[in-house]
């Protein structure tokens, strides 16, 4: 990387983003740009530092309709969460939410994540998830949860995509259960080990662009554990191991045993539909493995329903 440089020269008098950021934080700044693998939500993420090299903020700028929506959504989420009691969970404060060159721009405080000395422990993360999930907590049918609304919208975006047949079939099988009440509350929407750090007992969490109110309890826990197994611990049979351990995992965040198959199925279907509708590049055969786990979860719901009906008939 050091052998080739990209130099951007602005016309005389043009306002650079560093100039706008310097005004917002009231000091001269330099920026670093995060680089990552191609993905649907890829956008400029700027590490904002003063001239001594101290990180003072992070800035996100939208560049497509999807990323515009996500940046605006994260700004709203951080403002809402900033006023909520979150226990040990800590979220970035909002320095500025506005526009840059016609696109949403969010500037947020830098959490001191570099002070973390160990990986986040399961108990600490579960406690933080419970605290976030307590915001607006209630019980409601799955059909009235944000993930179900988003799922229907994502499937509509896939109407002309022949690859959506398996997801549509799963939706048709799961839809009759959407009237089932579940515990619900606020949810991060993309909580992973990569956006979590524990410093002095505080669980710092960032990247709130998928935040939503009224999500079924347990979705964040399922997503975190699956991502951990896939991309951090790199387990060979990650999806199968994740499914096998989901009951105890969901119990740790207060999900009743009878709700486990439904919550697991709703998670799998909603995240698969979101990835496909957003145009997320697939990682190896991960979608196929998750679709298989989804079919198994729905089979378990069917078997439970049949067992309950049979028991009621004998009575």
C-alpha positions in Angstrom: 0.0 0.0 0.0 2.9 2.4 0.7 4.2 2.2 -2.9 1.1 3.8 -4.4 -0.7 6.9 -3.2 -3.9 8.6 -4.2 -3.7 12.4 -4.1 -6.9 14.4 -4.3 -6.4 18.1 -5.3 -9.3 20.4 -4.8 -9.9 23.6 -6.8 -8.8 26.8 -5.1 -11.3 27.9 -2.5 -13.2 24.6 -2.4 -14.4 23.4 1.0 -12.9 20.0 1.9 -14.7 17.7 4.4 -11.8 18.2 6.8 -12.7 21.9 6.9 -16.3 21.1 7.7 -15.3 18.7 10.4 -12.8 21.1 11.9 -15.6 23.7 12.3 -17.8 21.1 14.1 -15.2 20.0 16.6 -13.6 23.4 16.9 -10.0 22.4 16.1 -7.8 21.5 13.1 -8.3 17.9 12.1 -6.9 15.2 9.8 -8.9 12.1 8.7 -8.4 8.5 8.1 -10.7 6.4 5.9 -11.7 2.9 6.9 -11.4 0.3 4.1 -13.3 -3.0 4.0 -14.6 -5.7 1.9 -17.4 -4.9 -0.7 -20.8 -5.0 0.9 -24.2 -3.4 0.4 -23.8 -0.8 3.2 -20.3 0.3 2.4 -19.9 4.0 2.9 -17.2 6.5 3.8 -16.3 6.1 7.5 -13.8 8.8 8.6 -11.7 8.6 11.8 -11.4 12.2 12.8 -8.1 13.1 14.6 -6.6 16.3 15.9 -3.1 17.2 14.6 -1.5 15.4 17.6 -3.1 12.1 16.4 -5.8 11.8 19.1 -9.0 10.4 17.8 -11.9 12.7 18.7 -14.8 11.6 16.5 -16.0 9.4 13.7 -18.0 10.6 10.7 -20.2 8.7 8.4 -21.4 10.0 5.0 -24.1 8.4 2.8 -23.4 7.8 -0.8 -26.3 5.7 -2.1 -30.1 5.5 -1.3 -29.4 2.6 1.1 -26.5 4.2 2.9 -28.3 7.6 3.0 -31.1 5.8 4.9 -28.7 4.0 7.2 -26.8 7.2 8.2 -30.0 9.1 8.9 -31.4 6.1 10.8 -28.2 5.9 13.0 -28.4 9.5 13.9 -32.0 9.1 15.1 -31.1 5.9 17.0 -28.2 7.6 18.8 -30.4 10.5 19.8 -33.1 8.2 21.2 -30.7 6.0 23.0 -28.7 8.9 24.4 -31.8 9.8 26.5 -32.5 6.2 27.7 -31.2 4.4 30.8 -28.9 1.7 29.4 -27.2 0.3 32.4 -23.7 -0.9 31.5 -24.2 -0.2 27.7 -22.6 2.9 26.3 -23.4 4.4 22.9 -21.6 7.3 21.1 -23.0 10.8 21.6 -24.1 12.8 18.5 -21.8 15.8 17.7 -23.6 16.7 14.4 -26.2 15.3 12.2 -26.7 17.1 8.9 -25.7 16.9 5.2 -22.5 16.9 3.2 -22.8 17.4 -0.6 -26.5 16.4 -0.6 -26.0 13.3 1.5 -26.6 12.7 5.2 -23.6 13.1 7.4 -23.3 11.9 11.0 -20.5 12.9 13.3 -20.3 11.0 16.6 -18.1 11.0 19.6 -15.3 8.5 19.7 -15.7 5.8 22.3 -12.4 4.9 23.9 -12.5 1.3 22.6 -8.7 1.2 22.2 -8.6 0.9 26.0 -10.2 -2.6 25.9 -7.8 -5.3 27.0 -9.8 -8.4 26.5 -12.6 -9.7 24.2 -16.1 -8.9 25.4 -17.4 -11.6 27.8 -20.7 -13.3 27.1 -22.3 -12.2 30.5 -21.4 -8.6 29.9 -22.8 -8.6 26.4 -26.0 -10.3 27.5 -26.5 -7.7 30.3 -26.0 -4.9 27.8 -28.5 -6.5 25.4 -31.0 -6.8 28.1 -30.6 -3.1 29.0 -31.1 -2.0 25.4 -34.0 -4.4 25.0 -35.7 -2.9 28.0 -36.2 0.4 26.1 -39.8 0.4 25.1 -40.2 -3.2 26.2 -43.6 -4.8 25.8 -45.3 -7.9 24.4 -46.8 -7.8 21.0 -47.5 -10.1 18.0 -44.5 -10.8 15.7 -46.5 -9.2 12.9 -46.4 -5.9 14.8 -42.6 -6.0 15.3 -40.2 -3.9 13.2 -38.4 -6.9 11.7 -41.7 -8.3 10.3 -42.5 -5.0 8.6 -39.0 -4.8 7.2 -39.2 -8.4 6.1 -42.4 -7.8 4.1 -40.7 -4.7 2.5 -37.6 -6.7 1.6 -39.6 -9.5 0.0 -41.5 -6.9 -2.0 -38.1 -5.6 -3.3 -37.3 -9.1 -4.4 -40.5 -9.6 -6.3 -38.7 -10.1 -9.7 -35.7 -12.0 -8.2 -36.0 -15.8 -9.0 -33.7 -16.5 -6.0 -36.4 -15.4 -3.6 -38.5 -18.5 -4.0 -37.1 -20.3 -0.9 -37.6 -17.1 1.2 -41.1 -16.7 -0.1 -41.9 -20.3 0.8 -40.5 -19.9 4.3 -42.5 -16.7 4.7 -45.7 -18.5 3.7 -45.0 -21.2 6.2 -44.1 -18.8 9.0 -46.8 -16.2 8.4 -49.6 -18.1 10.2 -47.5 -17.8 13.4 -47.0 -14.0 13.1 -49.9 -13.5 15.4 -48.0 -15.1 18.3 -47.1 -12.7 21.1 -43.4 -12.3 21.9 -41.4 -10.2 24.3 -40.2 -7.1 22.4 -38.0 -4.0 22.8 -35.4 -1.9 21.2 -32.8 -3.8 19.1 -29.4 -2.9 17.6 -30.0 -4.9 14.5 -26.4 -5.7 13.6 -24.7 -6.3 17.0 -21.4 -8.2 16.5 -18.0 -8.7 18.2 -16.7 -6.1 15.7 -18.8 -3.3 17.1 -18.5 -4.1 20.8 -15.8 -3.5 23.4 -15.7 -3.6 27.2 -13.8 -0.9 29.1 -13.8 -0.7 32.9 -17.0 -2.8 33.0 -18.8 -0.7 30.5 -20.0 -2.3 27.2 -19.4 0.1 24.4 -21.4 -0.5 21.3 -21.4 1.4 18.0 -22.8 1.1 14.4 -26.4 1.6 15.3 -27.6 2.1 11.7 -29.9 -1.0 11.8 -31.5 0.1 15.1 -35.3 -0.4 15.5 -37.9 -0.2 18.2 -40.1 -3.1 19.0 -37.9 -6.0 17.9 -38.5 -9.6 19.3 -36.2 -10.1 22.3 -33.3 -12.3 21.3 -32.6 -11.2 17.8 -29.4 -9.3 18.8 -28.2 -12.2 20.8 -28.7 -14.6 17.9 -27.0 -12.3 15.4 -24.0 -11.7 17.7 -23.5 -15.4 18.3 -23.7 -16.4 14.7 -21.3 -13.6 13.6 -18.9 -14.6 16.3 -18.9 -18.3 15.3 -18.6 -17.4 11.6 -16.0 -14.6 11.5 -14.2 -14.5 14.8 -13.9 -18.0 16.1 -14.3 -19.4 12.5 -16.0 -22.6 13.5 -16.2 -25.2 10.7 -19.9 -26.0 11.4 -20.8 -22.6 12.6 -24.5 -22.5 11.6 -25.2 -25.9 13.0 -23.4 -25.2 16.2 -25.2 -21.8 16.5 -28.6 -23.5 16.0 -27.8 -26.2 18.6 -26.8 -23.6 21.2 -29.6 -21.1 20.5 -32.0 -22.3 23.2 -29.5 -21.6 26.1 -28.3 -18.4 24.4 -31.9 -17.0 24.2 -32.6 -18.1 27.7 -29.7 -15.9 28.8 -31.5 -12.8 27.5 -34.9 -13.8 28.9 -36.6 -15.6 26.0 -39.0 -18.3 27.0 -38.2 -21.9 25.8 -41.4 -22.2 23.9 -40.6 -19.1 21.9 -37.1 -20.2 20.8 -38.0 -21.9 17.4 -40.2 -19.0 16.4 -37.6 -16.3 17.3 -34.8 -18.3 15.6 -36.9 -18.6 12.4 -37.9 -15.0 12.4 -34.2 -14.0 12.8 -33.0 -16.2 9.9 -35.7 -15.2 7.5 -35.5 -11.5 8.2 -31.7 -11.3 7.9 -31.6 -13.5 4.7 -34.2 -11.3 3.1 -32.4 -8.1 4.1 -29.1 -9.3 2.7 -30.6 -10.4 -0.6 -32.7 -7.3 -1.0 -29.8 -5.0 -0.2 -27.6 -6.8 -2.7 -25.2 -8.0 0.0 -22.5 -10.2 -1.7 -22.8 -13.8 -0.4 -20.0 -15.2 1.8 -19.3 -18.7 0.4 -22.3 -21.0 1.0 -23.5 -19.1 4.1 -27.0 -18.3 2.7 -27.6 -21.9 1.8 -26.6 -23.1 5.2 -28.8 -20.5 6.9 -31.8 -21.4 4.6 -31.3 -25.0 5.8 -31.3 -23.9 9.4 -34.5 -21.8 8.7 -36.3 -24.9 7.2 -35.4 -26.9 10.3 -36.6 -24.2 12.6 -40.0 -24.0 10.8 -40.2 -27.8 10.9 -39.8 -27.7 14.7 -42.6 -25.1 15.0 -44.8 -27.4 12.9 -44.0 -30.4 15.0 -44.7 -28.5 18.2 -48.0 -27.3 16.8 -49.0 -30.9 15.8 -48.0 -32.2 19.2 -50.0 -29.6 21.0 -53.1 -30.3 18.8 -52.7 -34.0 19.4 -52.5 -33.5 23.1 -55.5 -31.3 23.1 -57.4 -33.9 21.1 -56.6 -36.6 23.7 -57.9 -34.4 26.5 
